[in-house]
Amino acid sequence: MLGTSARLLRLLSLLQARRDWTGAGLAERLEIDVRTLRRDIERLRDLGYPVHAARGVAGGYRLGAGAALPPLLLDDEEAVAVAVGLRTAADGTVAGIEESSLRALVKLEQVLPSRLRHRVNALQEATIGLGGGSPLVDHTTLTAIASACRDHRQLGFGYRSHDGTATARIVEPLKLAHMARRWYLLAWDTGRQDWRTFRVDRMDAPSPRARFTPRQPPAADLAAYLSRRITTQIYGWRARITLHASVEQARTRVLPTAGTLSPIDGRTCLLEIGADSLDGLAYLVGMLGFEFEIHEPEELRAHVTSLATRLLRGAAPPDGAAGDGVTGGSPRGRDPGGPGSTGPYPSPTPGR
């Protein structure tokens, strides 16, 4: 017969596995008599588990919903299923639950037996993802970073910038963020004495170090702060552009991963975007379908002018009958500006 503590855990597991149990059925599964079962039920109640009882021929026991979530006891198959589901959700296939899935995965992987961890890893290695097209981030890297954020431990890692430059970093991690199928880490860089945002797929072998006292976050609204950094500040080129459209109209074309919008008046708004090249900025602006005015950088204004000249030249008829399209107006008299297609333009790849 099981000891009292082991028997209580087994009883709790049975109550969680099925909605209703008869007293005789529970006693049989636990190999105890009904009187011992009643004492065990009272012990669970003393521990805060709301076990309801119904009298009579059809009576029995049921585990009710309490004020707090009780510990869940999972068998091997259930633990594997939960771990695989959490990894899938943490990869961003289900929008809005990535961060909570990652937190739950950290807790579960800490207690998974080795034999079950091997099964979960084998299933992950044998699975091919067909969506997204973004760089893959190993789940062990995410859980290591999440654990460091939770435990307030410094992280050391190698980092590759957008141009391939490799550096060694030591940071105090604050938060992980997920946007457009990419993961980012907001952390205090101890070497640069400033808040920095790192693309997780560019981090190499993050390892925990000494504990640290958490600093005051860089902003009250971390979501807005990170969104601005990811969409503009971490790029090599940044632009400020007035769009001749209301902010509501612009939001139908500018995805949150592409840039930030702020209203100017009822008919115009300010767009702040970033890209790794002037070509990237020109592409994003040209695909919006709105009239626009470039405020900065000056290089973008010259680049768009040069690009427009090349486009007009390329669109001219081969025989030149309608003019070369450069100095004589737009080809075939068409206005090269103005709205284009009506669907949302492709989102750029955020993050450097």
Backbone hydrogen bonds, N-H to C=O, Kabsch-Sander energy under -0.5 kcal/mol:
donor,donor_aa,acceptor,acceptor_aa,energy
7,R,3,G,-2.7
8,L,4,T,-2.4
9,L,5,S,-2.0
10,R,6,A,-2.1
11,L,7,R,-2.9
12,L,8,L,-2.7
13,S,9,L,-2.2
14,L,10,R,-2.1
15,L,11,L,-2.4
16,Q,12,L,-1.9
17,A,13,S,-1.4
18,R,14,L,-1.2
21,W,61,Y,-2.1
26,L,22,T,-2.2
27,A,23,G,-2.4
28,E,24,A,-2.3
29,R,25,G,-2.1
30,L,26,L,-2.0
31,E,27,A,-0.9
31,E,28,E,-0.5
32,I,27,A,-2.3
37,L,33,D,-1.9
38,R,34,V,-2.2
39,R,35,R,-1.8
40,D,36,T,-2.4
41,I,37,L,-2.6
42,E,38,R,-2.1
43,R,39,R,-1.9
44,L,40,D,-2.2
45,R,41,I,-2.0
46,D,42,E,-2.3
47,L,43,R,-1.3
48,G,45,R,-1.5
49,Y,44,L,-2.4
51,V,49,Y,-1.6
52,H,50,P,-0.7
52,H,62,R,-3.4
54,A,60,G,-2.4
59,G,56,G,-1.4
60,G,54,A,-1.1
61,Y,21,W,-3.2
62,R,52,H,-2.3
64,G,50,P,-3.4
64,G,62,R,-0.7
74,L,72,L,-0.6
79,A,75,D,-2.6
80,V,76,D,-2.2
81,A,77,E,-2.2
82,V,78,E,-2.5
83,A,79,A,-2.4
84,V,80,V,-2.5
85,G,81,A,-2.3
86,L,82,V,-2.6
87,R,83,A,-2.2
88,T,84,V,-2.3
89,A,85,G,-2.3
90,A,86,L,-2.6
91,D,87,R,-1.3
92,G,89,A,-1.6
93,T,88,T,-1.3
95,A,93,T,-0.5
97,I,94,V,-1.2
101,S,97,I,-2.3
102,L,98,E,-2.1
103,R,99,E,-2.1
104,A,100,S,-2.2
105,L,101,S,-2.2
106,V,102,L,-2.2
107,K,103,R,-1.7
108,L,104,A,-2.4
109,E,105,L,-2.8
110,Q,106,V,-1.0
111,V,107,K,-0.6
111,V,108,L,-1.2
112,L,108,L,-0.9
116,L,113,P,-0.6
117,R,113,P,-2.3
118,H,114,S,-2.1
119,R,115,R,-1.2
120,V,116,L,-2.4
121,N,117,R,-2.4
122,A,118,H,-2.3
123,L,119,R,-2.1
124,Q,120,V,-2.2
125,E,121,N,-2.6
126,A,122,A,-1.4
127,T,124,Q,-1.1
133,G,131,G,-1.5
141,T,138,D,-0.7
142,L,138,D,-1.7
143,T,139,H,-2.7
144,A,140,T,-1.9
145,I,141,T,-2.2
146,A,142,L,-2.9
147,S,143,T,-2.3
148,A,144,A,-1.8
149,C,145,I,-2.3
150,R,146,A,-2.3
151,D,147,S,-2.8
152,H,148,A,-0.8
153,R,148,A,-2.0
154,Q,210,A,-3.0
155,L,171,V,-2.4
156,G,207,S,-2.5
157,F,169,R,-2.1
158,G,204,D,-2.1
159,Y,167,T,-3.1
160,R,202,R,-1.6
161,S,159,Y,-0.5
161,S,165,T,-2.5
164,G,161,S,-1.9
167,T,159,Y,-2.5
169,R,157,F,-2.9
171,V,155,L,-2.6
172,E,188,W,-2.3
174,L,186,L,-2.7
175,K,186,L,-1.5
177,A,184,Y,-2.9
179,M,182,R,-2.6
182,R,179,M,-1.2
184,Y,177,A,-2.9
185,L,198,F,-2.7
186,L,175,K,-3.0
187,A,185,L,-0.6
187,A,196,R,-2.4
188,W,172,E,-2.2
189,D,187,A,-0.7
189,D,194,D,-2.9
190,T,170,I,-2.0
190,T,188,W,-0.7
191,G,170,I,-0.6
193,Q,189,D,-1.5
194,D,189,D,-1.1
196,R,187,A,-3.0
198,F,185,L,-2.6
200,V,183,W,-2.3
200,V,198,F,-0.5
202,R,199,R,-1.6
203,M,200,V,-1.7
204,D,158,G,-3.0
205,A,203,M,-0.5
207,S,156,G,-2.3
209,R,154,Q,-2.6
212,F,152,H,-2.5
222,L,220,A,-1.0
225,Y,221,D,-2.1
226,L,222,L,-2.9
227,S,223,A,-2.2
228,R,224,A,-2.2
229,R,225,Y,-2.0
230,I,226,L,-3.0
231,T,227,S,-2.2
232,T,228,R,-1.6
233,Q,228,R,-1.3
234,I,229,R,-1.9
235,Y,232,T,-1.7
237,W,275,A,-2.4
239,A,273,I,-2.8
240,R,296,E,-2.3
241,I,271,L,-2.7
242,T,293,E,-2.6
243,L,241,I,-0.5
243,L,269,C,-2.9
244,H,291,E,-2.8
245,A,243,L,-1.9
250,A,246,S,-2.6
251,R,247,V,-1.7
252,T,248,E,-0.6
252,T,249,Q,-1.1
253,R,250,A,-1.8
254,V,250,A,-2.5
255,L,253,R,-0.7
258,A,255,L,-2.2
259,G,255,L,-1.2
260,T,272,E,-2.3
262,S,270,L,-1.8
264,I,265,D,-0.6
264,I,268,T,-2.1
265,D,268,T,-1.7
269,C,243,L,-1.8
270,L,262,S,-3.3
271,L,241,I,-3.4
272,E,260,T,-2.4
273,I,239,A,-1.7
273,I,271,L,-0.5
274,G,231,T,-0.9
274,G,258,A,-0.6
275,A,237,W,-2.4
281,L,277,S,-1.7
282,A,278,L,-2.8
283,Y,279,D,-2.4
284,L,280,G,-2.2
285,V,281,L,-2.5
286,G,282,A,-2.6
287,M,283,Y,-1.7
288,L,285,V,-1.2
293,E,242,T,-2.2
295,H,240,R,-2.5
295,H,293,E,-0.5
296,E,240,R,-1.4
300,L,297,P,-0.7
301,R,297,P,-1.1
302,A,298,E,-1.8
303,H,299,E,-2.2
304,V,300,L,-2.9
305,T,301,R,-1.8
306,S,302,A,-2.2
307,L,303,H,-2.6
308,A,304,V,-2.7
309,T,305,T,-1.9
310,R,306,S,-2.0
311,L,307,L,-2.5
312,L,308,A,-2.5
313,R,309,T,-2.3
314,G,310,R,-2.4
315,A,311,L,-1.7
316,A,312,L,-0.8
316,A,313,R,-0.7
320,G,317,P,-1.7
323,G,320,G,-1.8
333,G,330,S,-1.9
334,R,331,P,-2.5
345,Y,253,R,-0.7
351,G,230,I,-1.0
